Amino acid sequence: MEKEEKEKKEEKESDGKGNNSSVIWFVGIAAVVVIALIYYFIGYKGITGNVISEQGDIKIIKVGFMGPLTGDASSYGESIKRGVDLALKDSGLENVEIIYEDTKCDGKEAVSAINKLINVNGVSAIVGEVCSGATLAAAPIAEENKIVMISASSTSPEITKSGDYIFRTVPSDSLQGSFGANLAYNKGYRKLAILHSNEEYGVGFRDVLKDKFSELGGQVVISEAFERGSTDLRTQLTKIKNSNPEVIYIISNSPDSAVAALKQIKELGIKSALFGSEGLKGPEVQELGEPADGLIITSVSSGSTGFNENHKKEYGTEPGPFAAQGYDAFSVIALALKKNVLDKEAMRDYAYDAQFGGASGRIAFDSNGDIFSSNYELYEVRNKTFVSLI
């Protein structure tokens, strides 16, 4: 009897231990399921969602933007910024924050801005600079820190050799200068005057335009420079008038200077045909009226039909200068981030290999970070309207 009771007692204790093991096993499985669900709902979501850091917190990836958001070139900076913001929205990247730095298109400001973006904000890549001189000032710092920097508007030929981490989604002036020279020559003009901004952009464009026009058999009768933002250009224009050119090519990335030049050409009674770089394709020139009528502008792509419609839907306006190129510059970075490419050298290599149909055309870079595409658009200003000639 005592033996039977002892056996029953041991059997009961054994059942209790078994039940406890089952409970522990079930709790363990439940914990795994809960953790999996947490990761599913708030965790890593691949190319369009949040990234979970090793501590389990959401990791925000920072991308820098450098450009003139105030000052005489701010219309270009704001235009590119809208393109970048639209590209971020379209990318679906929910864990990317853009850090904006205003440089006023000034080299010293650009150096300060890029140091802040890299050393304080810890950005993974940068869209910028806007003006060529500022880009060239910031490039060595991007290069030293191995940070990919993609400009949407810096066209100086000098940028071609500025570093292994420097890219641009806008063609070099070595291409547009040749295009402009051929255009003027093929229209029958043989005596050309150049009015250009005294900075990397204006000087680089002038050099190519001058060399190519002379090579074709034309004569550059005079070349006059002005400081970006200057609004009194009468001295330069009087010299140009006295040289009797058949055509004047205005190279400017300052709306204030461009408007002043056109007004003062009219005031001085200069009858030469007028050409302008893409910096003149902005609302300030468009709204000028009679002084701008007849001006022919050579311009980089203003964007595809789809991009233009998307931009107008988002902002209520047509894209401004370099907005499409800004969209494409951020898109290169976004495509890398969607592939979880965060390593600095890997980001650079990804950019070199990137190929896609962008808002401004086909995006693919050569070994210098310049795009292969060099298609240009032609516009004539007529009654406050940019009329396409192509």
Order of alpha helices (4+ residues) and beta strands (2+ residues): alpha-beta-beta-beta-alpha-beta-alpha-beta-alpha-beta-beta-alpha-beta-alpha-beta-alpha-beta-alpha-beta-alpha-beta-alpha-alpha-alpha-beta-beta-beta-beta
